[in-house]
Amino acid sequence: CKKSRGSRSGGSSGGSSRVDPNLPERPSRTDITKGIGSVRGRVISCGDRHDFKGTATVKIKVGASGKVESASVNKGSGAFKSCVTSAVKNARFSKSQKGITVNYPFVFR
């Protein structure tokens, strides 16, 4: 059995591969803000399309790969929630050892 060094490509086993110790344990606040910033316009347009006003908090689970694994919205119609979730799932964040779950508020005017 040959041990692999460094990062491996491919495979979808998730947690069983080694984690790069040079990566930060979790994405920083700046990384989160940057990732959200890349989809903010699309998220806000969901409020316009579905006539939602107010603050909605999105719970976002970011995997170690930097991809959004899940997102859920705490307020609004089903169509609004679906729109926001789809937009947020396109966000990309910096890779990390463990990923992170954040609650991110969006204000719709």
C-alpha positions in Angstrom: 0.0 0.0 0.0 1.5 3.3 -1.1 0.8 6.4 1.0 -0.1 9.5 -0.9 1.7 12.8 -0.3 0.2 16.2 -0.7 -3.3 16.8 -2.0 -5.1 14.3 -4.1 -7.2 15.1 -7.1 -10.5 13.5 -7.7 -12.4 11.2 -5.4 -15.6 12.3 -3.6 -15.0 10.5 -0.3 -15.0 13.9 1.5 -13.7 13.5 5.0 -11.3 10.6 4.5 -8.6 12.4 2.5 -5.7 14.2 4.3 -6.1 17.9 4.9 -3.4 20.3 3.9 -1.9 21.6 7.2 -0.8 24.8 5.4 -4.5 25.8 4.9 -6.2 27.9 7.6 -8.4 25.9 9.9 -11.5 27.9 8.8 -12.1 30.7 6.3 -11.5 34.2 7.7 -14.2 36.8 8.1 -12.6 38.6 5.1 -12.9 35.4 3.0 -16.6 35.1 3.9 -17.3 38.7 3.0 -15.5 38.3 -0.3 -17.4 35.1 -1.2 -20.7 36.6 -0.3 -19.8 39.8 -2.2 -19.5 37.7 -5.4 -23.2 36.7 -5.2 -24.7 39.7 -3.3 -26.3 41.3 -6.4 -28.0 38.0 -7.4 -29.3 37.5 -3.8 -30.7 41.1 -3.6 -32.4 40.7 -7.0 -34.3 37.8 -5.5 -36.0 40.3 -3.1 -37.0 42.5 -6.1 -38.4 39.6 -8.1 -40.3 38.1 -5.2 -41.4 41.3 -3.5 -39.5 40.6 -0.2 -38.6 43.5 2.0 -36.8 43.3 5.3 -33.9 41.2 6.7 -33.5 37.5 5.9 -30.7 35.4 7.4 -29.1 32.7 5.3 -27.4 29.8 7.1 -24.5 28.8 4.8 -22.4 25.7 5.3 -19.1 26.0 3.5 -17.1 22.8 3.0 -13.3 22.6 3.2 -13.1 22.8 -0.6 -14.6 26.3 -0.5 -17.9 25.2 -2.1 -21.3 25.8 -0.5 -22.6 22.5 0.7 -26.0 23.8 1.9 -27.9 27.0 2.4 -31.2 27.8 4.0 -33.2 31.0 4.4 -35.2 31.9 7.5 -37.9 34.1 6.0 -40.0 34.6 2.8 -42.0 32.6 0.3 -40.9 29.3 -1.0 -40.0 30.9 -4.4 -38.0 33.7 -2.6 -36.1 31.1 -0.5 -35.4 29.0 -3.5 -34.0 32.0 -5.4 -31.7 33.1 -2.6 -30.5 29.5 -1.9 -29.6 29.0 -5.6 -27.7 32.3 -5.7 -25.8 31.6 -2.5 -24.8 28.1 -3.7 -22.8 29.8 -6.5 -20.5 31.6 -4.0 -17.0 30.3 -3.7 -14.8 30.7 -0.6 -11.2 30.0 0.2 -10.2 26.4 0.9 -9.7 25.6 4.6 -9.1 22.5 6.8 -12.6 22.3 8.2 -14.9 24.7 6.4 -17.4 26.8 8.4 -21.1 27.4 8.9 -22.2 31.0 9.1 -25.5 32.9 9.5 -25.4 35.8 7.1 -28.0 38.6 7.1 -29.1 40.2 3.9 -31.2 43.4 3.9 -33.8 43.7 1.2 -35.2 47.2 0.6 
